[in-house]
């Protein structure tokens, strides 16, 4: 906490201190306190983001099928009370997977070649007592399923692939490639007004050597 009582006061004896000087020192103290409060608030945001990363991507594997990169992975710990409650309420419930194709570089940061999104959206039909699950790759619908049990829906939304997610047609240079995946499960608010994305950490796949020139 900031102690404004520590702000300098005009001494009883000694050199004269003018009111403008005292006001300036008090303002500086106030600014320092505001900066400290901002740092504390930012640390709280980071802590909330860390808690939101409890869900995790596991078993991320890629393979080649001609010029296509196929990926498979599982999202663990996704269906908490918040997500399950949204699903049962009949509201569209979405998990967004962000995928990136990278070129592996041993002594430097990996170079991103392409990026894509895969979205799994589930809607509960209370009349038919079924769940409709839709998959969109890069915003385009690629598959739909109708399921009856909630555990089937959870598996359908969190166990992905093998699914073609990238094309190597435009990749001309040989080398090693990998895919990185992150899952986003909506958002929540911190301190009732700060939006925080509920997301996993990025996960890296195995690495595959390609010949380049559009070939696998």
Backbone as a ProteinNet text record, in pm:
[ID]
protein_1_A
[PRIMARY]
XXXXXXXXXXXXXXXXXXXXXXXXXXXXXXXXXXXXXXXXXXXXXXXXXXXXXXXXXXXXXXXXXXXXXXXXXXXXXXXXXXXXXXXXXXXXXXXXXXXXXXXXXXXXXXXXXXXXXXXXXXXXXXXXXXXXXXXXXXXXXXXXXXXXXXXXXXXXXXXXXXXXXXXXXXXXXXXXXXXXXXXXXXXXXXXXXXXXXXXXXXXXXXXXXXXXXXXX
[TERTIARY]
84.7	0	87.6	34.3	110.6	84.8	187	177.1	198.7	87.3	100	150	148	202.2	351.5	409.8	554.5	590.4	489.1	517.3	583.2	686.2	760.5	671.5	694.6	625.5	726.8	674.4	762.1	827.1	956.2	1023.5	998.8	1006.7	983.2	1095.2	1215.3	1329.6	1410.4	1500.8	1586.8	1538.5	1584.3	1550.6	1400.7	1352.4	1209.5	1170.2	1060.6	1006.2	875	864.1	745.7	632.9	506.2	391.7	394.8	444	448	541.1	650.4	742.6	677	604.6	536	432	355.7	253	314.6	431.2	497.8	544	598.8	644.7	527.6	414.7	296.3	242.9	246.1	201	290.6	420.8	513.6	485.4	453.1	419.6	293.3	194	68.8	92.7	174.5	205.5	273.9	369.4	439.3	342	244.9	144.6	56.5	19.1	-63.8	10.9	139.6	219.3	226.4	242.8	247.6	115.6	4.3	-126.9	-145.4	-95.8	-105.7	-26.3	92.8	175.4	104.4	46.4	-26.2	-143.4	-217.4	-331.1	-286	-174.7	-122.5	-78.5	-20.5	17.5	-104.6	-214.8	-338.4	-390.2	-379.4	-421.1	-337.3	-205.2	-117.5	-150.1	-180.2	-214.5	-343	-440.1	-565.7	-542.4	-455.5	-423.3	-357.7	-273.3	-208	-308.2	-405.3	-508.6	-593.4	-615.1	-695.5	-624.8	-493.5	-417.5	-419	-502.3	-510.3	-547.4	-644	-662.2	-534	-509.6	-382	-398.9	-314.8	-309.3	-211.9	-253.8	-168.8	-169.6	-68.8	-59.1	-70.3	-6.2	-8.2	89.6	36	117.6	79.4	179.3	151.4	209.1	150.7	197.6	169.4	222.9	204.2	119.5	34.9	-44.1	-36.1	62.8	89.1	140.2	72.5	109.6	36.4	-41.8	-122.2	-56.8	-68.3	-21	-141.6	-138.6	-246.6	-204.4	-297.4	-269.2	-373.8	-329.2	-419.6	-372.3	-468.8	-433.8	-555.8	-533.5	-641.8	-631.8	-746.7	-754.8	-804.2	-721.8	-755.7	-800.6	-897.2	-940.5	-1021.5	-1089.3	-1161.2	-1298.3	-1371.5	-1511.1	-1521.4	-1497.9	-1520.2	-1668.2	-1702.8	-1842.3	-1896.4	-1812.6	-1857.2	-1893.4	-1804.7	-1828.7	-1942.3	-1947.5	-2055.1	-2190.6	-2195.4	-2319.8	-2368.8	-2276.6	-2314.7	-2371.6	-2309.1	-2356.1	-2498.4	-2524.3	-2655.7	-2763.5	-2724.6	-2822.1	-2879.4	-2817.7	-2863	-2791.1	-2702.5	-2624.7	-2514.9	-2482.8	-2371.2	-2242.9	-2179.2	-2057.9	-1942.5	-1839.9	-1732.7	-1596.9	-1515.3	-1372.5	-1298	-1213	-1137.7	-993.2	-947.9	-809.1	-732.6	-625.2	-537.1	-418.2	-396.5	-289.7	-191.2	-64.5	40.4	138.8	173.6	275.3	407.7	509.3	639.2	749.8	853.3	977	1071.9	1121.8	1210.9	1347.1	1396.2	1531.5	1601.4	1708.4	1772.6	1824.2	1888.6	1954.3	1883.9	1758.9	1684.6	1537.2	1457	1313.6	1260.3	1161.1	1096.2	1028.3	1026.3	965.8	825.5	728.4	590.1	567.3	511.2	483.3	336.2	248.4	104.6	33	-90.1	-173.1	-316.1	-389.6	-524.1	-602.9	-733.8	-817.4	-911.5	-935.2	-1035.7	-1130.8	-1259.6	-1357.6	-1457.5	-1477.2	-1578	-1689.9	-1811.3	-1926	-2035.4	-2083.7	-2190.3	-2313.4	-2432.1	-2559.5	-2652.7	-2711.4	-2802.2	-2945.1	-3013.6	-3153.9	-3236.3	-3298.6	-3371.9	-3495	-3553.3	-3671.7	-3634.1	-3533.8	-3490.2	-3394.8	-3345.3	-3248.4	-3124.2	-3076.6	-2955.9	-2863.2	-2739.9	-2638.6	-2590.6	-2591.6	-2535.8	-2395.9	-2297.8	-2159.4	-2113.4	-2063.3	-2017.6	-1868.7	-1797.4	-1654.3	-1630.1	-1555.5	-1521.6	-1369.5	-1315.4	-1171.7	-1151.9	-1079.8	-1057.4	-1191	-1290.5	-1419.8	-1515.9	-1472.8	-1558.2	-1604.5	-1734.2	-1790.7	-1736.1	-1679	-1622.8	-1692.3	-1765.2	-1831.8	-1934.6	-2041.6	-2142.2	-2179.2	-2207.1	-2248.2	-2366.7	-2451.3	-2558.5	-2534.4	-2523.8	-2491	-2595.9	-2606.2	-2709	-2654	-2532.1	-2475.7	-2374.1	-2372.8	-2281	-2135.7	-2105.4	-1966	-1919.5	-2014.2	-1978.5	-1945.3	-2020.3	-1995.2	-1858.8	-1829	-1699.9	-1585	-1600.4	-1495.5	-1484.9	-1599.9	-1599.5	-1533.7	-1545.2	-1490	-1345.5	-1297.8	-1163.2	-1065.7	-1112.3	-1023.6	-1029	-925.2	-924.3	-831	-879.8	-795.5	-784.9	-696.2	-611.6	-694.8	-659.1	-732.7	-634.5	-658.3	-569.1	-588.3	-482.3	-492.8	-407.1	-307.5	-222.2	-186	-151.4	-101.6	42.1	124.5	265	288.5	180.6	192.9	281.8	276.2	354.3	485.7	515.9	640.7	748.7	844.4	943.4	1075.8	1107.2	1238.3	1233.2	1333.9	1338.3	1372.5	1345.2	1375.1	1276.8	1277.7	1187.7	1074.7	955.3	839.2	775.5	697.5	618.6	492.3	394.9	269.8	255.5	211.1	184.8	34.7	-18.9	-163.3	-190.2	-290.6	-340.9	-493.6	-555.9	-702.4	-753.3	-861	-926.7	-1069.7	-1107.5	-1236.9	-1325.7	-1325.5	-1407.8	-1332.6	-1405.2	-1343.1	-1420.2	-1355.4	-1418.9	-1366.5	-1417.5	-1373.9	-1299.3	-1196.9	-1120.2	-1157.8	-1185.9	-1228.3	-1352.2	-1432.6	-1563.2	-1557.2	-1437.4	-1435.2	-1317.2	-1220.9	-1106.5	-1127.9	-1145.3	-1165.8	-1036.7	-1048.8	-934.5	-973.1	-892.9	-918.6	-878.7	-969.4	-939.8	-873.9	-747.1	-672.3	-563.4	-518	-406.4	-275.1	-166.1	-36.5	-25.2	68.8	97.7	165.3	126.8	188.3	256.2	370	446.7	429.7	420.1	410.1	548.1	550.3	674.2	719.4	842.8	898.8	916.5	883.1	891.7	977.1	1066.1	1149.3	1076.3	1075.6	1012.4	1117.3	1086.2	1179.4	1164.9	1050.3	1025.8	976.5	951.7	903.4	761.4	688.8	551.6	542	652	647.6	660.4	612.4	620.8	732.9
-119.8	0	124	231.1	354.5	438.2	493	574.9	719.5	793.3	933.2	1018.9	958.2	1033.7	1051.9	966.2	976.2	1089.6	1148.6	1259.5	1372.9	1435.4	1538.5	1653.2	1698.5	1815.1	1928.1	2043.6	2158.9	2147.7	2148.2	2135	2257.5	2233.6	2344.2	2445.5	2399	2488.4	2457.4	2538.9	2513.7	2589.6	2548.7	2620.6	2620.1	2725	2737.8	2645.1	2565.6	2479.3	2538.7	2569.5	2636.2	2535.7	2575.2	2485.3	2412.4	2479.1	2414.7	2294.2	2302.3	2190.1	2072.6	2101.1	1995.1	1927.9	2007.3	1952.9	1862.4	1903.3	1822.7	1689.5	1689.3	1565.5	1471.8	1526.4	1444.6	1382.6	1459.7	1406.5	1292	1305.6	1199.1	1072.5	1089.8	974.5	906	986.4	930.8	852.5	904.9	835.5	702.3	701.9	577.8	474.4	518.6	426.3	369.2	452.3	405.2	303.3	325.6	229	95.7	100.8	-22.5	-98.1	-23.8	-87.8	-152.7	-87.8	-144.7	-274.2	-276.1	-397.7	-512.2	-482.6	-586	-638.9	-549.2	-589.5	-675.8	-639.8	-718.1	-856.2	-866.5	-996.9	-1083.7	-1022.5	-1097.6	-1150.7	-1070.7	-1116.2	-1234.7	-1225.5	-1335.8	-1461	-1444.5	-1560.3	-1625.3	-1544	-1598.7	-1670.9	-1615.1	-1681.4	-1815.6	-1823.8	-1950.4	-2053.9	-2011.3	-2104.3	-2150.8	-2060.5	-2096.7	-2196.1	-2212.6	-2304.2	-2447	-2477.8	-2613.5	-2715.3	-2686	-2775.7	-2783.2	-2894.3	-2911.9	-2999.8	-2973.6	-3054.5	-3169.2	-3289.3	-3407.3	-3490.6	-3577.9	-3677	-3613.1	-3497.8	-3429.5	-3498.1	-3554.1	-3625.8	-3580.2	-3572.7	-3540.6	-3649.3	-3660.9	-3754.1	-3692.9	-3752.1	-3701	-3796.7	-3738.7	-3814.3	-3737.3	-3773.8	-3693.7	-3556.9	-3451.6	-3314.2	-3263.2	-3347.3	-3303.4	-3342.4	-3249.6	-3276.1	-3313.8	-3434.5	-3481.8	-3466.8	-3419.1	-3400.8	-3473.3	-3527	-3586.2	-3544.1	-3520.4	-3477.4	-3491.5	-3475.6	-3481.3	-3360.1	-3306	-3195.5	-3250.5	-3241.7	-3294.1	-3181.7	-3213	-3116.6	-3001.1	-3019.7	-2907.5	-2884.2	-2992.4	-2976.9	-2959	-2835.6	-2801.5	-2765.6	-2718.5	-2686.1	-2578.3	-2480.1	-2368.3	-2416.3	-2494.5	-2539	-2640.9	-2732.4	-2832.2	-2765.5	-2664	-2593	-2520.3	-2461.8	-2392.5	-2491.8	-2608.1	-2709.3	-2752.9	-2781.2	-2829.7	-2722.5	-2596	-2487.1	-2471.8	-2536.6	-2524.5	-2418.2	-2343	-2241.7	-2308.8	-2253.9	-2310	-2308.4	-2422.8	-2438.2	-2469.8	-2386.4	-2395.1	-2415.9	-2495.5	-2505.2	-2470.7	-2370.8	-2325.7	-2371.3	-2445	-2489.7	-2404.2	-2345.6	-2269.8	-2358.8	-2374.1	-2461.1	-2379.8	-2408.7	-2341.7	-2445	-2429.5	-2514.1	-2438.8	-2502	-2437	-2517.4	-2444.2	-2509.5	-2513.9	-2630.1	-2648.2	-2586.7	-2506.1	-2449.2	-2475.7	-2551.8	-2602.8	-2493.3	-2393.4	-2293.8	-2158.1	-2158.4	-2033.4	-2064.4	-1958.6	-1980.9	-2049.1	-2137.8	-2200.7	-2094.1	-2118.6	-2021.8	-2068.2	-1982.4	-2018.3	-2009.4	-2116.9	-2123.3	-2097.3	-2155.6	-2141.3	-2142.2	-2095.7	-2102.9	-2135.2	-2194.9	-2240.1	-2247.4	-2263.3	-2283.8	-2401.3	-2474.6	-2580.2	-2550.7	-2537.8	-2508.3	-2622.5	-2671	-2772.3	-2705.2	-2707.1	-2639.7	-2741.5	-2744.7	-2837.7	-2759.3	-2808.4	-2747.4	-2858.4	-2838.5	-2938.2	-2908.4	-3010.8	-3000.5	-3064.4	-2981.7	-3032.3	-3112.5	-3086.2	-3158.6	-3299.3	-3307.2	-3437.6	-3507.8	-3432.3	-3484.1	-3540.2	-3461.4	-3497	-3376.4	-3403	-3298.6	-3296.2	-3179.2	-3162.6	-3102.5	-3171.1	-3125.3	-3092.8	-2972.2	-2927.1	-2893	-2925	-2896.8	-2799.9	-2694.4	-2595.4	-2581.6	-2602.8	-2585.3	-2457.8	-2365.1	-2234.1	-2167.7	-2186.5	-2122.9	-2197.1	-2309	-2384.1	-2513.9	-2541.2	-2661.3	-2784.6	-2878.3	-2998.1	-3126.1	-3118.8	-3238.6	-3200.8	-3280.7	-3264.9	-3402.7	-3409.9	-3534.5	-3508.5	-3609.9	-3605	-3714.4	-3675.1	-3768.4	-3759.8	-3866.4	-3871.4	-3857.5	-3896.9	-3894.5	-3781.8	-3721	-3608.7	-3652	-3770.1	-3815.1	-3834.9	-3868.6	-3878.8	-3741.4	-3641.2	-3504.3	-3456.2	-3479.9	-3438	-3503.7	-3632.3	-3702.4	-3647	-3619.7	-3568.9	-3432.3	-3349.9	-3214.9	-3207.2	-3312.5	-3304.9	-3409.9	-3503.8	-3602.5	-3584	-3527	-3481.7	-3566.4	-3599.6	-3658.6	-3809.3	-3855.4	-3776.3	-3695	-3567.7	-3474.2	-3392.6	-3382.3	-3298.2	-3151.2	-3086.3	-2947.4	-2849.9	-2901.2	-2814.1	-2884.4	-2802.4	-2853	-2805.9	-2895.2	-2861.8	-2821.3	-2797.4	-2767.9	-2647.6	-2547.2	-2425	-2423.6	-2533	-2539.6	-2597.1	-2514.4	-2552.9	-2599.7	-2557.3	-2589.2	-2717.6	-2803.3	-2923.4	-2887.1	-2979.1	-2954.4	-3028.1	-2991.9	-3055.9	-2961	-3015.8	-2936.8	-2992.9	-2909.6	-2951.6	-2867.8	-2912	-2839.4	-2802.1	-2679.6	-2632.3	-2608.3	-2647.7	-2637.9	-2574.1	-2490.1	-2430.5	-2433.8	-2458.8	-2462	-2342.8	-2280.5	-2169.9	-2211.5	-2195	-2243.1	-2129.4	-2021.6	-1907	-1810.4	-1733.6	-1631.6	-1618.4	-1553.5	-1519.3	-1382.6	-1328.5	-1196.7	-1207.1	-1125.7	-1114.6	-984.2	-990.8	-873.3	-808.9	-891.3	-852.6	-761.8	-724.5	-635	-659.4	-743.7	-768.5	-900.6	-899.7	-1024.7	-1106.1	-1236.3	-1327	-1447	-1478.7	-1594.7	-1722.2	-1818.6	-1949.3	-2032.8	-2064.3	-2130	-2219.4	-2310.8	-2397	-2332.1	-2389.6	-2353.9	-2413	-2361	-2420.1	-2555.8	-2652	-2784.5	-2808	-2876.1	-2906.4	-3052.6	-3076.7	-3213.6	-3274.3	-3397.9	-3457.9	-3384.7	-3405	-3337.4	-3437.4	-3391.3	-3475.3	-3404.7	-3480	-3422.5	-3433	-3322.9	-3320.7	-3288.4	-3325.1	-3303.3	-3165.4	-3101.7	-2971.3	-2984.9	-2871.6	-2874.7	-2926.1	-2924.8	-2973.7	-3122	-3188.9	-3332.1	-3368.1	-3490.5	-3531.4	-3626.4
0	0	0	-57.5	-65.2	57.8	113.3	234.1	196	181.7	143.6	257.9	377.9	491	477.4	387.5	366	271.9	211.2	122.1	198.8	144	217.8	260.5	381.5	432.9	452	462.1	483.1	620	627.5	757	844.2	977.4	1071.2	1065	1037.8	1030.7	905.1	873.2	759.2	637.2	517.8	393.5	369.5	312.2	283.9	169.3	188.4	83.5	37.8	-90.1	-142.3	-164.8	-156.4	-174.9	-308	-413.5	-544.8	-543.9	-465.6	-455.8	-384.1	-275.5	-201	-289.1	-365.3	-453.9	-560.4	-614.6	-716.6	-662.2	-538.9	-478.3	-448.3	-404.1	-377.1	-505.3	-614.6	-743.2	-788.5	-767.8	-805.4	-725.6	-596.1	-511.9	-562.7	-603.4	-655.3	-783.9	-871.2	-997.2	-969.1	-874.6	-839	-784.7	-703.9	-648.7	-759.1	-855.1	-965.7	-1049.5	-1068.2	-1143.2	-1069.4	-938	-858.8	-867.6	-860.9	-871	-1007.3	-1111.9	-1246.9	-1257.8	-1198.2	-1200.4	-1128.5	-1013.5	-938.5	-1020.2	-1085.5	-1166.9	-1283.6	-1345.7	-1457.7	-1412.2	-1294.3	-1240.3	-1215.1	-1172	-1153.6	-1286	-1392	-1524.6	-1569.2	-1547.7	-1585.5	-1506.9	-1379.1	-1296.1	-1345.2	-1383.6	-1435.5	-1566.8	-1652	-1777.6	-1754.5	-1651.9	-1620.9	-1575.6	-1492.5	-1448.6	-1565.8	-1663	-1778.6	-1867.8	-1852.3	-1936.1	-1883.5	-1782	-1731	-1838	-1928.5	-2042.4	-2123.9	-2188.9	-2259	-2381.8	-2480.3	-2602.1	-2579.3	-2611	-2594.6	-2722.1	-2732.3	-2840.6	-2978.5	-2996.5	-3125.8	-3220.7	-3328.6	-3427	-3567	-3655	-3794.7	-3884.2	-4002.2	-4104.1	-4240.2	-4343.3	-4478.8	-4560.2	-4642.1	-4739.1	-4870.6	-4953.1	-5071.2	-5031.9	-5079.1	-5044.5	-4920.8	-4858.4	-4743.4	-4611.5	-4516.4	-4380.2	-4295.2	-4238.5	-4152.4	-4006.6	-3924.3	-3781.8	-3698.6	-3586.3	-3488.2	-3350	-3261	-3124.9	-3035.3	-2906.6	-2807.5	-2716.5	-2680.5	-2586	-2453.4	-2351.2	-2219.3	-2126.5	-2037.8	-1937.4	-1989.4	-2103.4	-2164.4	-2102.7	-2074.7	-2032.8	-1881.9	-1839.7	-1700.1	-1680.5	-1562.1	-1531.6	-1623.6	-1655.7	-1739.6	-1879.8	-1942.5	-2079.1	-2084.9	-1987.3	-1984.8	-1963.7	-1876.5	-1852.8	-1976.1	-2050.7	-2174.7	-2275.5	-2284.8	-2378.6	-2345	-2218.4	-2177.6	-2188	-2188.3	-2197.1	-2337.1	-2435.8	-2573.3	-2652.8	-2588.4	-2660	-2742	-2858.8	-2936.6	-2853.5	-2845.7	-2765.3	-2858.5	-2854.6	-2953.7	-2889.8	-2956.5	-2925.4	-3053.9	-3045.3	-3161.4	-3149.3	-3248.6	-3252.8	-3353.4	-3308	-3397.8	-3434	-3562.9	-3611.8	-3694.1	-3675	-3752	-3805.3	-3932.6	-3994.9	-3991	-3933.7	-3917.5	-3983.9	-4025.6	-4067.6	-3948.3	-3918.6	-3803.6	-3831.9	-3738.5	-3747.4	-3615.1	-3620.2	-3499.5	-3407.5	-3462	-3378.8	-3382.5	-3422.2	-3428.3	-3411.5	-3402.6	-3390.1	-3516.1	-3496.1	-3611	-3696.5	-3828.5	-3920.9	-3958.9	-3936.2	-3968.9	-4118.2	-4173.9	-4317.1	-4348.2	-4268.6	-4290.8	-4155.8	-4155.1	-4035.2	-4074.9	-3983.3	-4012.4	-3882	-3891.9	-3773.8	-3797.2	-3691.2	-3691.5	-3576.5	-3607.5	-3504.4	-3493.1	-3370.9	-3342.7	-3263.9	-3318.6	-3257.3	-3229.8	-3107.4	-3069.3	-3023	-3063.3	-3023.3	-2975.1	-2857.8	-2801	-2843.5	-2898.2	-2936.5	-2824.8	-2742.6	-2626.3	-2666.1	-2782.6	-2827.8	-2872.9	-2960.3	-3010.4	-2914.2	-2816.9	-2721.3	-2792.2	-2886.6	-2960.2	-2965.1	-2998.3	-3012.2	-3157.9	-3216.7	-3351	-3338	-3395.9	-3390.5	-3531.7	-3550.2	-3681.6	-3675.1	-3781.9	-3790.5	-3905.7	-3876	-3977.9	-3985.1	-4103.5	-4126.5	-4206	-4146.9	-4209.6	-4245.1	-4155.9	-4174.9	-4265.9	-4325.9	-4418.6	-4352.6	-4362.2	-4303.2	-4375	-4296.5	-4357.4	-4311.1	-4199.8	-4149.7	-4043.2	-4035	-3930.1	-3876.3	-3746.7	-3683.7	-3591.4	-3573	-3474.8	-3373	-3245.9	-3138.5	-3029.2	-2948.9	-2845.5	-2703.1	-2681.4	-2546.5	-2532.3	-2412.7	-2394.5	-2399.4	-2347.9	-2352.1	-2496.1	-2586.1	-2727.7	-2785.4	-2741.4	-2787.9	-2739.9	-2613.6	-2559.5	-2635.9	-2665.2	-2740.9	-2882.6	-2944.9	-3081.8	-3092.2	-2986.1	-2990.2	-2944.1	-2878.5	-2819.8	-2872.5	-2952.1	-3013.4	-3163.9	-3216.1	-3355.3	-3440.4	-3559.6	-3661.8	-3661.4	-3753.9	-3843.4	-3944.5	-3956.3	-4039.9	-4123.4	-4255.5	-4337.7	-4303.3	-4260.3	-4214.3	-4295	-4367.9	-4449.5	-4579.6	-4679.3	-4806.7	-4826.7	-4878.6	-4904.3	-5049.8	-5120.8	-5263.5	-5290.5	-5202.3	-5222.6	-5143.8	-5074.7	-4998.6	-5089.4	-5126.6	-5228.1	-5169.4	-5048.3	-4992.4	-4910.8	-4924.6	-4840	-4696	-4606.2	-4465.2	-4376.4	-4249.6	-4153.7	-4117.5	-4105.7	-4070.6	-3943.2	-3878	-3763.3	-3757.9	-3680.2	-3662.6	-3515.8	-3491	-3355.3	-3340.4	-3225.6	-3202.6	-3066.8	-3064.6	-2939.9	-2944.7	-2831.9	-2824.1	-2744.9	-2794.2	-2724.9	-2692.2	-2565	-2516.9	-2469.1	-2541.8	-2504.4	-2415.9	-2338.1	-2253.3	-2122.7	-2028.5	-1901.6	-1860.9	-1750.8	-1707.2	-1575.3	-1563.1	-1440	-1372.1	-1242.2	-1165.5	-1225.4	-1291.4	-1346.3	-1468.1	-1515.2	-1631	-1725.1	-1688.6	-1775.9	-1849.6	-1983.2	-2057.1	-2065.7	-2040.2	-2045.9	-2131.3	-2231.6	-2316.7	-2243.9	-2242	-2183.2	-2291.9	-2275.2	-2382.6	-2325.1	-2408	-2371.4	-2414.1	-2368.3	-2423.6	-2564.4	-2641.7	-2772	-2752.6	-2834.2	-2832.7	-2966.8	-2964.1	-3085.1	-3123.8	-3253.3	-3303.8	-3323.3	-3368.3	-3416.2	-3542.3	-3582.3	-3700.2	-3814.4	-3933.3	-4052.4	-4156.9	-4218.5	-4325.3	-4458.8	-4532.6	-4664.2	-4770	-4893.1	-5002.9	-5063.6	-5040	-5099.3	-5241.7	-5304	-5440.6	-5452.1	-5337.6	-5340.2	-5318.1	-5286.6	-5268.3	-5123.4	-5083.6	-4946.4	-4924.1
[MASK]
++++++++++++++++++++++++++++++++++++++++++++++++++++++++++++++++++++++++++++++++++++++++++++++++++++++++++++++++++++++++++++++++++++++++++++++++++++++++++++++++++++++++++++++++++++++++++++++++++++++++++++++++++++++++

